[in-house]
């Protein structure tokens, strides 16, 4: 059967080499055309745990309180912030930003209401409300009020740094929101029962529509950010300006990844070309492997583009990994071909190529299978981008294998035989150096390996799981500086919501408000002048304010306010939390007009009834849902704190509110992107820990099938376990956190480490049959397959080392850790693996009755 397959393969690929290359060229051209749809996606959906109930709750809260997307721009003028020239420049800046299409609003200190300018009796307050743009406003009084107002301090300004902020608000996209709502209903149905065929078709269509809508919105946002930055440039001579926020992070991450793909992709390509030239010293052995790599990358990009399979930050390095796998297979094929050419220069080209494919096919097949198992394990994560990454790499490995064993042999036939190459197929000094090291210092190799394993275990125990977006960027980048300024001067960057339920207090809002209520304050945007004055006489409360026609006002009671104040005070005291806003903020302002005395139930109800509706939208509606009996605390976490542990912070908030403040745990909820990202990361970490064991079991089973020896399979696992965990140990010792980018390193390392092991043991077994001498076999194996392993690893290490020059830290970590993993895998396969073979002697002379085909 195997002989028949070999003959068919030779007849199709080798005897029709030109037609095979033409076919591959057509496929590549077609896929290249489809690759025009290849794209990156950094929308929030790409970093959400699929089926996460917190995501459903997050959407409910966003709709309930009208949460929207926003960015901050910091403005630190050279002159005093409240000087006429600084305020004039700020106003011009705001007005220019408002002209950008698609921006909903710009909020600055120029726009917010001033309540004490000048201080007046309560019954005159409403008619006295001004803003900084009002010609009658006293600037010094405004400065003092804004600097001390609990609503604005460390949110819109920080006088200690002479800094204010412009909040740039983006509208909620109703089309995307409706699509997500419809999809969520189907996902809810999926969790409760089986979806019908029509449901599945609709769900798939919704996913495509959401991707397309996200693509459109991402492009629009990028254009808006470009316009914002262009406007900022005009004011750089007058003030220090920075921007930050979640939308900016998403846009900059895509920009950095796209830039790195282009710039460092070309850099890696150049280095690989130079390395291949130094190794093989033949131009065709540079062009052919790189052409094979290009074929694989173009075909995969075309497949992803045609299927609208967007690449995310997590899977953005899949091209680099495909280069690794494809280059590894092609180098092994070329090295084996040159060995056979040196050994049998009299053979015809077809015979040499056929023997090359036959001898290298099985180890490359198992290399592809074991690597595929490592990546396919990612599908259990439950995170769509990670699942897609695993599927992309699994399909990519299949494409790389098919291209390597069709394109390369066909090109070998086309290039023809050059007997002078046999002279170049000499031993590599480094591989022989490893052979001598193992033979002379085998015991030391074992001791060092055990020590490294021990240090690795300690390092792994020091690993932390974190997701700090600010640490993705170098400190000299604009995005890092902007986030740092907002964190340090204006109350933090990462939004988080804490919600407290008050069961049994839900009140359905009265939609049929009286006409006088609806028109309340139409003249000037605020209520009539009797508002605060009437608070001194509460006996006529019912008649004056419509009785039960406005039942929402009865929700605001002193006992609820006391609870809200307690929670607010606790959150505000946490050093990891910056600005906190809640109903307590409004109550503090109101009490300042009540001689700093707590307000009674009647006063609270009165306050709610007559507060200006515009002001209510600012200080009440975003923080209380009377209909759901719930209070919301909007806070921002100081993301730049090095010691911040986000998972621990979330757990601590919920635990402390329950235990210290006596609020039942079921009444306390956390929501926001920080919660969603943390859920995703914790789930990924948990699933990876669980599946790593299964991956090793699967690889062990493959080793048993390939080697047909339990002892040999266990020996093969040792260097792979060390290589796979060594990088994680280094991350632990270096305090590099596991995050959405680095957490897949373990799977990647396993996939790469196994390759060298398979190739070495298969070749060692072949060579052992010649004289049954372990030491002699070790030397021959190092001079043959050791050379190919060295070439492969050297190319990869050099290629990925250039990534450390990136400004995007995930790219730096990926490049460094990939290069380190390849180095450890190479050293382990050329020292620890042969030493274990010598020590345990898994090959028995009298038991070997057959050999691998030559």
C-alpha positions in Angstrom: 0.0 0.0 0.0 2.7 2.4 1.0 4.7 1.5 -2.1 1.6 2.2 -4.3 1.1 5.6 -2.6 4.8 6.4 -3.2 4.5 5.5 -6.8 1.4 7.5 -7.3 3.0 10.5 -5.6 6.2 10.3 -7.7 4.0 10.0 -10.9 1.9 13.0 -10.0 4.4 15.4 -8.4 7.8 14.4 -9.7 6.9 13.3 -13.3 4.7 16.3 -13.8 6.7 18.9 -11.9 5.9 21.8 -14.3 2.2 21.2 -14.2 2.2 20.9 -10.4 4.0 24.3 -10.2 1.5 25.8 -12.6 -1.4 24.4 -10.5 0.1 25.9 -7.3 0.7 29.2 -9.1 -3.0 29.3 -10.1 -4.2 28.5 -6.6 -1.8 31.1 -5.1 -2.9 33.8 -7.6 -6.6 33.1 -6.8 -6.0 33.2 -3.1 -3.8 36.3 -3.5 -6.8 38.0 -5.1 -9.0 36.9 -2.1 -6.3 38.2 0.3 -7.4 41.8 -0.5 -10.2 41.1 2.1 -7.7 40.2 4.8 -8.1 42.5 7.8 -7.4 43.1 11.4 -10.1 43.5 14.0 -9.6 45.0 17.5 -13.2 45.6 18.5 -14.4 44.9 22.0 -16.2 41.8 20.8 -12.9 40.1 19.9 -11.9 40.0 23.6 -15.1 38.8 25.1 -15.7 35.3 26.5 -18.3 33.6 24.2 -21.5 32.9 26.2 -20.2 35.0 29.2 -23.3 36.0 31.3 -21.4 39.1 32.4 -21.5 40.2 28.7 -25.2 40.0 28.6 -25.4 41.9 31.9 -22.9 44.5 30.5 -25.2 45.1 27.6 -28.2 45.5 29.8 -26.4 48.0 32.0 -25.2 49.9 29.0 -28.7 50.3 27.7 -30.2 51.0 31.2 -27.8 53.8 32.0 -27.0 55.1 28.5 -23.3 54.2 28.6 -21.5 55.4 25.6 -18.0 55.3 24.1 -15.8 58.3 24.9 -12.2 59.5 24.9 -10.4 62.1 27.0 -8.1 64.8 25.7 -5.9 66.5 28.3 -5.2 70.2 28.0 -2.3 71.7 30.0 -1.6 75.3 28.8 1.7 77.0 29.2 0.0 79.9 31.0 -2.5 79.5 33.9 -5.5 77.4 33.0 -8.0 80.0 34.0 -6.2 82.9 32.3 -8.3 84.5 29.5 -5.9 83.4 26.8 -5.9 79.7 28.0 -9.7 79.6 28.2 -9.9 81.2 24.7 -7.6 78.6 23.3 -9.6 75.8 25.0 -12.8 77.2 23.5 -11.3 77.3 20.0 -10.0 73.7 20.5 -13.4 72.5 21.6 -15.2 74.2 18.8 -12.9 72.7 16.2 -13.4 69.2 17.6 -17.2 69.6 17.5 -16.9 70.0 13.8 -15.6 66.5 13.3 -18.3 64.4 11.7 -19.6 61.6 13.9 -18.7 63.1 17.3 -21.7 63.4 19.5 -20.6 66.0 21.9 -17.6 67.6 23.6 -17.7 68.4 27.3 -15.3 70.8 28.9 -15.1 73.1 31.9 -16.5 75.8 29.7 -19.8 73.9 29.4 -20.6 72.6 32.8 -23.1 74.4 35.1 -21.7 76.6 37.9 -23.9 76.7 41.0 -22.1 79.3 43.1 -21.2 82.2 40.9 -21.7 84.1 43.0 -23.1 82.3 46.1 -26.7 83.3 46.5 -29.6 82.2 48.7 -31.2 78.9 47.8 -34.3 80.6 46.5 -32.2 82.5 43.9 -30.0 79.7 42.9 -31.7 78.5 39.7 -31.7 81.8 38.1 -28.1 82.3 39.0 -26.7 79.1 37.3 -24.0 80.1 34.7 -21.2 78.5 32.8 -17.7 79.7 32.1 -18.8 81.1 28.7 -21.3 83.4 30.4 -20.0 87.0 30.2 -21.2 87.6 33.8 -19.2 84.7 35.2 -16.6 85.5 37.9 -13.6 83.5 36.7 -12.0 83.3 40.1 -15.2 82.1 41.8 -15.6 79.6 38.9 -12.0 78.4 39.4 -12.6 77.8 43.1 -15.9 76.0 42.6 -14.6 73.7 39.8 -11.5 72.9 41.8 -13.5 71.8 44.8 -16.7 70.4 43.3 -17.0 66.6 43.9 -18.5 66.3 40.5 -15.7 67.9 38.5 -12.4 67.6 40.5 -10.0 65.0 39.1 -12.6 64.4 36.4 -12.5 67.5 34.2 -9.6 69.4 35.9 -6.7 69.1 38.2 -5.3 72.5 39.2 -2.3 71.0 40.8 -1.1 70.1 37.3 -2.8 73.1 35.6 -4.7 70.4 33.5 -8.2 70.1 32.3 -9.9 67.5 30.2 -12.1 67.5 27.1 -14.5 64.5 27.1 -15.1 63.4 23.5 -18.3 61.4 23.3 -19.2 59.1 20.4 -22.8 58.1 19.7 -24.0 54.6 20.2 -24.4 52.9 16.8 -28.0 51.7 16.8 -27.4 49.4 13.9 -24.7 47.5 15.7 -26.6 47.6 18.9 -29.7 46.0 17.3 -27.6 43.3 15.6 -25.9 42.5 18.9 -29.3 42.3 20.7 -30.6 39.9 18.1 -27.5 37.8 18.3 -27.7 37.8 22.1 -31.3 36.4 21.9 -30.1 33.6 19.8 -27.2 32.9 22.1 -29.6 32.9 25.1 -31.8 30.4 23.2 -28.7 28.3 22.4 -27.9 28.0 26.2 -31.5 27.0 27.0 -32.2 24.7 24.0 -30.9 23.4 20.7 -30.9 25.9 17.8 -32.8 25.0 14.7 -31.1 25.0 11.3 -32.7 28.4 10.5 -31.4 29.8 13.9 -27.9 28.6 13.1 -28.0 30.2 9.6 -29.3 33.4 11.2 -26.6 33.4 13.9 -23.9 32.9 11.2 -25.3 35.7 9.2 -25.5 38.0 12.2 -21.9 37.3 13.0 -20.9 38.3 9.5 -23.0 41.5 9.7 -21.6 42.4 13.1 -18.0 41.9 11.7 -18.8 44.1 8.7 -20.4 46.8 10.9 -17.4 46.7 13.3 -15.1 47.0 10.3 -17.0 50.1 9.1 -17.1 51.7 12.5 -13.4 50.9 13.1 -12.5 52.6 9.9 -14.7 55.6 10.7 -13.2 55.8 14.3 -9.7 55.7 12.8 -10.5 58.6 10.6 -11.9 60.6 13.5 -8.8 59.9 15.6 -6.6 61.1 12.7 -8.7 64.3 12.5 -8.4 64.8 16.3 -4.7 64.4 16.2 -4.4 66.8 13.3 -6.3 69.4 15.3 -4.1 68.8 18.3 -1.0 69.6 16.2 -2.3 73.2 15.8 -2.3 73.7 19.5 1.0 72.0 20.5 2.8 75.4 20.7 0.3 76.7 23.3 -0.4 73.6 25.4 0.6 70.1 26.2 -2.0 67.8 24.8 -2.6 64.0 25.2 -5.5 61.7 24.3 -6.5 58.4 25.8 -9.4 56.0 26.2 -10.7 52.6 25.1 -11.5 53.7 21.5 -7.9 55.1 21.1 -6.5 51.8 22.6 -8.3 49.7 20.0 -7.3 51.9 17.1 -3.6 52.2 18.2 -3.3 48.4 18.8 -4.5 47.7 15.3 -2.1 50.4 13.9 0.9 48.9 15.8 0.1 45.4 14.8 -0.4 46.4 11.2 2.8 48.4 11.2 4.7 45.5 12.8 3.3 43.0 10.2 4.7 45.2 7.4 7.9 46.6 8.8 9.1 43.7 10.8 7.7 41.2 8.3 10.0 42.7 5.7 12.9 42.7 8.3 12.3 39.0 9.1 12.2 38.2 5.4 15.5 40.0 4.8 17.2 38.3 7.7 15.9 34.8 6.7 17.2 35.4 3.1 20.6 36.3 4.5 20.6 33.3 6.8 19.5 30.8 4.1 22.2 32.2 1.9 24.9 31.7 4.5 23.7 28.2 5.2 23.2 26.8 1.7 25.4 29.1 -0.4 23.1 28.6 -3.4 20.7 31.2 -4.7 18.0 28.6 -5.5 18.0 27.3 -1.9 17.2 30.8 -0.8 14.5 31.5 -3.4 12.8 28.1 -3.2 12.2 28.0 0.6 11.1 31.6 0.7 8.8 31.0 -2.3 7.2 28.1 -0.4 6.7 30.3 2.7 5.2 33.0 0.5 2.8 30.5 -1.0 1.6 29.3 2.4 1.1 32.8 3.7 -0.7 34.0 0.6 -3.0 31.0 0.5 -3.9 31.4 4.2 -4.5 35.1 3.9 -6.7 34.4 0.9 -8.7 31.7 2.8 -9.2 34.1 5.8 -10.2 36.9 3.5 -12.7 34.9 1.5 -14.3 33.5 4.6 -14.3 37.0 6.3 -12.2 35.5 9.1 -10.8 38.5 10.7 -7.4 38.4 12.4 -7.3 39.9 15.9 -4.5 41.0 18.2 -4.4 37.5 19.6 -3.9 35.8 16.2 -1.9 38.6 14.6 1.3 36.5 14.8 0.0 33.6 12.9 1.9 34.7 9.8 5.2 34.5 11.7 4.3 31.0 13.0 3.4 29.8 9.5 6.8 30.9 8.4 8.4 28.9 11.2 6.6 25.7 10.3 7.0 26.0 6.5 10.6 27.0 6.7 11.3 24.1 9.1 9.8 21.5 6.7 11.6 23.0 3.7 15.0 23.1 5.4 14.7 19.5 6.5 13.8 18.5 3.0 16.8 20.4 1.5 19.3 19.1 4.1 18.2 15.5 3.5 18.3 16.0 -0.3 21.9 17.3 0.0 22.9 14.4 2.3 21.6 11.9 -0.2 23.3 13.8 -3.1 26.6 13.6 -1.2 26.1 9.9 -0.4 24.8 8.9 -3.8 26.1 11.3 -6.4 25.5 8.7 -9.1 21.7 8.6 -8.6 19.3 10.3 -11.0 17.6 13.5 -9.7 14.3 11.7 -9.6 15.6 8.9 -7.4 17.3 11.4 -5.0 14.1 13.5 -4.7 11.9 10.5 -4.3 14.2 9.1 -1.5 14.3 12.5 0.2 10.5 12.7 0.3 10.2 9.1 1.5 12.7 9.5 4.4 11.5 12.8 5.6 7.7 12.3 5.1 6.9 10.4 8.3 8.8 12.7 10.8 7.3 15.8 9.0 3.8 14.3 9.1 4.1 13.6 12.8 5.6 17.0 13.3 2.5 18.6 11.7 0.2 16.4 13.6 1.7 17.1 17.0 1.9 20.8 16.3 -1.7 20.7 15.2 -2.8 19.1 18.4 -1.0 21.8 20.4 -2.9 24.5 18.5 -6.3 22.7 18.3 -6.3 22.7 22.1 -7.1 26.4 22.0 -10.7 25.7 20.7 -11.8 24.8 24.3 -11.0 28.3 25.5 -14.5 29.6 24.8 -13.0 32.8 23.4 -13.8 33.3 19.8 -10.5 35.0 18.7 -8.5 32.3 20.5 -10.6 29.6 19.0 -10.1 31.2 15.6 -6.3 31.4 16.2 -6.2 27.6 17.0 -8.2 26.8 13.9 -6.1 29.2 11.7 -2.9 27.5 12.8 -4.3 24.0 12.4 -5.4 24.8 8.9 -2.2 26.6 8.2 -0.1 23.6 9.3 -2.0 21.5 6.8 -1.4 24.0 4.0 2.3 24.3 5.0 2.7 20.5 4.9 0.9 20.2 1.5 2.9 23.0 -0.1 6.2 21.7 1.3 5.7 18.2 -0.1 4.4 19.4 -3.5 6.1 22.7 -4.3 9.6 21.9 -3.0 10.0 18.4 -4.7 8.6 19.8 -7.9 11.1 22.7 -7.8 13.9 20.2 -7.0 13.0 18.4 -10.2 12.9 21.6 -12.2 16.2 22.9 -10.8 18.0 19.6 -11.4 21.1 18.0 -9.8 24.2 20.0 -9.1 26.9 17.6 -7.8 29.0 20.4 -6.6 26.5 20.9 -3.8 27.7 17.7 -2.2 30.9 19.4 -1.1 28.9 22.1 0.8 26.9 19.4 2.7 29.6 19.3 5.4 29.3 19.1 9.1 28.2 22.1 11.2 30.8 22.8 13.9 28.0 23.8 16.4 26.2 20.5 16.1 29.4 18.6 16.6 30.2 20.8 19.6 26.9 19.7 21.1 27.7 16.1 20.4 31.1 16.4 22.2 29.4 18.2 25.1 26.9 15.4 25.6 29.5 12.7 25.3 32.1 14.3 27.6 29.7 15.9 30.1 26.5 13.8 30.0 26.1 13.8 33.7 26.5 17.6 33.9 23.9 17.9 31.2 21.4 15.9 33.4 22.3 18.0 36.5 21.8 21.3 34.6 18.5 20.0 33.1 17.2 19.0 36.6 18.3 22.4 38.0 16.6 24.2 35.1 13.5 22.2 35.6 13.5 23.2 39.3 13.9 26.8 38.6 11.2 26.6 35.9 8.8 25.2 38.4 9.5 28.1 40.8 9.2 30.5 37.9 5.9 29.1 36.8 4.6 29.4 40.4 5.4 33.2 40.2 3.3 33.7 37.1 0.5 36.3 37.3 -2.5 36.7 35.0 -3.0 40.3 34.1 -4.3 42.4 31.3 -2.8 45.9 31.4 -3.3 47.6 28.1 -1.1 50.5 29.0 1.9 48.1 29.4 1.5 47.1 25.8 3.2 50.3 24.7 6.6 51.8 25.3 6.8 54.7 27.7 7.9 57.1 24.9 4.8 56.4 22.8 1.9 58.9 22.5 -0.7 56.4 23.7 1.3 55.5 26.9 1.9 59.1 27.8 -1.7 60.0 27.2 -3.0 57.2 29.4 -0.4 58.0 32.1 -1.4 61.7 32.2 -5.1 60.8 32.5 -4.4 58.1 35.2 -2.2 60.4 37.3 -4.0 63.7 36.9 -7.6 63.0 36.0 -8.8 60.0 37.9 -7.8 56.8 36.0 -8.5 55.3 32.6 -10.1 51.9 32.8 -13.9 52.2 33.4 -15.7 49.9 35.9 -19.2 49.8 37.2 -20.3 48.7 40.6 -24.1 48.2 41.0 -26.1 47.7 44.2 -29.6 46.3 44.0 -32.3 47.4 46.5 -34.8 44.5 46.1 -38.5 45.3 46.4 -38.0 49.1 45.7 -38.6 49.0 42.0 -40.9 51.7 40.8 -42.2 51.8 37.2 -41.6 55.4 36.0 -44.7 57.5 35.3 -44.7 58.0 31.6 -47.8 60.3 31.7 -46.1 63.3 33.4 -48.1 66.5 33.6 -47.5 69.1 31.0 -46.1 71.4 33.7 -43.6 68.7 34.6 -42.6 68.1 31.0 -42.2 71.8 30.4 -40.3 72.4 33.7 -37.6 74.9 33.1 -38.1 75.3 29.4 -37.1 79.0 29.6 -33.6 78.6 30.8 -33.0 74.8 31.1 -33.7 74.7 34.8 -36.6 74.7 37.2 -38.6 77.7 38.5 -37.2 79.9 41.2 -39.3 78.4 44.0 -37.3 75.2 43.8 -34.8 75.4 46.7 -36.8 78.0 48.6 -39.7 75.7 49.1 -37.5 73.1 50.8 -37.8 75.0 54.0 -41.6 74.4 54.0 -42.3 70.8 53.3 -45.9 70.8 54.6 -47.4 71.5 51.2 -45.1 68.9 49.4 -48.0 66.7 48.2 -50.0 69.5 46.7 -47.1 71.4 45.2 -45.5 68.5 43.4 -48.4 66.5 42.1 -48.6 63.7 44.7 -48.5 60.3 43.3 -48.3 61.5 39.7 -44.5 61.4 40.1 -43.9 58.2 42.1 -40.2 57.9 41.2 -39.4 60.6 43.8 -40.4 58.3 46.6 -37.5 55.9 45.8 -35.0 58.5 47.1 -35.0 57.8 50.9 -32.4 58.6 53.6 -31.7 54.9 54.3 -30.8 54.2 50.6 -28.7 57.4 50.4 -26.8 56.2 53.5 -26.0 52.9 51.9 -25.0 54.7 48.6 -22.7 57.0 50.6 -21.1 54.1 52.4 -20.3 52.3 49.2 -19.1 55.5 47.5 -16.8 56.2 50.4 -15.4 52.7 50.4 -14.7 52.8 46.6 -13.2 56.3 46.9 -10.8 55.1 49.6 -9.3 52.3 47.5 -5.9 53.4 46.2 -6.3 51.4 43.0 -9.4 53.4 42.1 -9.4 57.0 40.8 -12.5 59.0 40.2 -15.8 57.7 41.6 -19.2 59.1 40.5 -22.5 58.1 41.9 -25.7 59.6 43.4 -23.7 60.4 46.5 -21.9 63.0 44.4 -25.1 64.8 43.7 -26.2 64.5 47.3 -23.0 66.0 48.5 -23.6 69.0 46.3 -27.2 69.3 47.5 -26.3 69.0 51.1 -23.8 71.9 50.7 -26.9 74.0 50.1 -28.6 72.5 53.1 -26.0 73.7 55.7 -24.2 70.4 55.2 -27.0 68.5 56.9 -28.3 65.1 55.8 -31.5 65.4 53.8 -34.7 64.0 54.9 -36.9 61.6 52.8 -39.2 64.5 52.0 -36.3 66.8 51.0 -34.9 64.0 48.8 -38.2 63.4 47.1 -38.6 67.2 46.6 -35.1 67.5 45.2 -35.7 64.7 42.6 -39.1 66.2 41.6 -37.9 69.7 40.8 -34.2 69.3 39.8 -33.7 70.6 36.2 -34.1 67.7 33.8 -30.8 68.6 32.0 -29.0 68.5 35.3 -30.8 65.3 36.2 -29.4 63.7 33.1 -26.0 64.6 34.3 -26.0 63.7 38.0 -28.9 61.3 38.6 -30.0 59.3 35.6 -26.6 57.8 34.9 -26.4 56.6 38.6 -29.9 55.4 39.6 -32.5 53.2 37.9 -35.7 53.7 39.8 -37.4 51.2 37.6 -35.0 48.4 38.5 -34.3 49.5 42.1 -30.6 49.9 41.5 -27.8 52.4 42.2 -24.7 52.6 39.9 -21.2 53.6 40.9 -19.1 54.7 37.9 -15.4 54.5 38.6 -12.1 54.5 36.8 -9.2 52.2 37.7 -5.7 53.6 37.7 -4.4 51.3 35.0 -0.8 52.5 35.2 -0.1 51.3 38.7 2.5 48.6 38.5 1.4 46.7 41.5 -2.3 46.6 40.4 -3.8 43.1 40.3 -7.1 43.5 38.4 -8.6 40.1 39.2 -7.8 40.6 42.9 -9.2 44.1 42.8 -12.5 42.9 41.4 -12.8 40.1 44.0 -11.8 42.5 46.8 -14.5 45.1 45.8 -17.3 42.5 45.9 -16.1 40.8 49.0 -15.5 44.1 51.0 -18.9 45.5 50.1 -20.5 42.3 51.3 -18.4 41.7 54.4 -17.5 45.2 55.6 -20.7 47.1 54.5 -23.1 44.3 55.2 -24.7 44.2 51.8 -25.8 40.7 50.6 -23.4 39.4 47.9 -26.4 38.7 45.5 -27.1 42.5 45.6 -23.6 43.5 44.4 -22.7 43.3 40.8 -19.6 44.4 38.8 -19.8 45.3 35.1 -17.7 46.9 32.4 -15.0 46.0 29.9 -12.6 45.4 32.7 -14.8 42.6 34.0 -15.3 41.1 30.6 -11.6 41.1 29.8 -10.7 39.7 33.2 -13.3 36.9 32.7 -11.8 36.1 29.3 -8.3 36.0 30.7 -9.1 33.9 33.7 -11.1 31.5 31.5 -8.2 31.2 29.0 -5.7 30.6 31.8 -7.9 28.0 33.4 -8.6 26.2 30.1 -4.9 26.3 29.1 -3.8 24.8 32.3 -6.4 22.0 31.9 -5.7 21.3 28.3 -1.9 21.4 28.5 -2.1 18.0 30.2 -4.4 16.7 27.5 -2.1 18.0 24.8 0.9 16.1 26.3 -1.2 13.0 26.6 -2.2 13.3 22.9 1.4 13.9 21.9 2.5 10.9 24.1 0.0 8.7 22.2 1.4 9.9 18.9 4.9 9.1 20.1 3.7 5.6 21.0 2.3 5.1 17.5 5.5 6.5 15.9 8.2 4.9 18.1 6.2 1.9 19.3 8.0 2.0 22.6 6.8 3.4 26.0 10.3 4.0 27.2 11.3 5.9 24.0 8.1 7.9 24.1 8.7 9.0 27.7 12.3 9.9 26.9 11.0 12.0 24.0 8.6 13.9 26.3 11.3 15.1 28.7 12.9 17.8 26.6 9.5 18.9 25.3 8.2 19.3 28.8 11.3 21.3 29.8 11.1 23.5 26.7 7.4 24.2 27.0 7.5 25.1 30.6 10.9 26.9 30.5 9.6 29.9 28.7 6.7 30.2 31.2 9.3 30.0 34.0 11.3 32.8 32.5 8.1 34.9 32.3 7.5 34.2 36.0 11.0 35.2 37.0 11.0 38.3 34.7 7.5 39.3 36.0 6.1 39.2 32.5 2.4 38.6 33.0 0.3 36.2 31.2 -2.2 38.3 29.2 -4.3 38.0 26.1 -1.1 38.0 24.0 1.4 35.9 26.0 -0.9 33.2 27.3 -0.8 31.2 24.1 3.0 31.0 24.3 2.7 27.5 26.0 0.9 26.0 23.1 3.2 27.6 20.6 6.3 26.4 22.4 4.9 22.8 22.6 4.3 22.9 18.8 7.8 24.0 18.1 9.7 21.9 20.7 8.2 18.6 19.5 9.5 19.1 15.9 13.2 18.8 16.8 12.5 15.8 19.1 10.7 13.8 16.4 13.3 14.5 13.7 16.2 13.6 16.0 14.8 10.3 17.4 13.7 9.1 13.9 17.2 9.8 12.6 18.8 8.3 15.7 16.9 5.1 15.2 17.9 4.9 11.6 21.6 5.5 12.4 21.6 3.0 15.3 20.8 0.2 12.9 24.2 0.6 11.3 26.3 -0.6 14.2 24.2 -0.6 17.3 26.6 1.7 19.0 25.0 4.6 20.9 28.0 6.9 21.0 28.8 6.5 17.3 25.1 6.9 16.5 25.0 10.1 18.5 27.9 11.6 16.5 26.3 10.6 13.2 22.9 11.9 14.2 24.4 15.3 15.2 26.3 15.5 11.9 23.1 14.7 9.8 19.8 15.7 11.4 21.6 17.8 13.9 22.7 20.0 11.1 19.1 20.4 9.8 17.9 21.2 13.3 20.6 23.7 13.8 19.8 25.4 10.5 16.1 25.5 11.2 16.5 26.8 14.7 19.1 29.4 13.7 16.9 30.8 10.9 13.9 31.1 13.3 15.9 32.6 16.2 17.5 35.2 13.9 14.2 36.0 12.2 12.3 36.5 15.4 15.0 38.4 17.2 14.2 41.5 15.1 10.8 41.7 16.7 12.4 43.0 19.9 12.9 46.3 18.1 9.1 46.9 18.0 7.4 49.6 20.1 4.5 47.3 20.8 5.4 45.2 23.8 3.4 42.1 23.0 5.3 41.9 19.7 8.6 42.3 21.7 7.6 39.5 24.1 6.4 37.3 21.3 9.7 37.7 19.3 11.9 37.2 22.3 10.0 34.3 23.8 9.7 32.5 20.5 13.4 32.9 19.8 14.1 31.7 23.4 11.8 28.7 23.0 13.5 27.6 19.8 16.9 27.9 21.4 15.8 25.9 24.4 14.2 23.3 22.2 17.4 23.0 20.1 19.7 22.7 23.1 17.4 20.2 24.7 17.2 18.0 21.6 21.0 18.1 21.0 22.0 17.5 24.6 19.4 16.3 27.0 17.6 14.0 24.5 20.7 12.1 23.3 22.0 11.8 26.9 18.7 10.2 27.9 18.9 7.9 24.9 22.4 6.8 26.0 21.4 6.5 29.7 18.2 4.4 29.2 19.2 2.7 26.0 15.7 2.3 24.5 16.9 0.5 21.4 17.8 -3.2 21.8 20.0 -4.8 19.2 18.3 -8.1 19.2 14.8 -6.5 19.0 15.5 -4.4 15.9 14.3 -6.4 12.9 13.3 -3.6 10.6 14.4 -0.1 9.9 12.8 3.0 8.6 12.8 3.1 4.8 15.8 4.7 3.1 
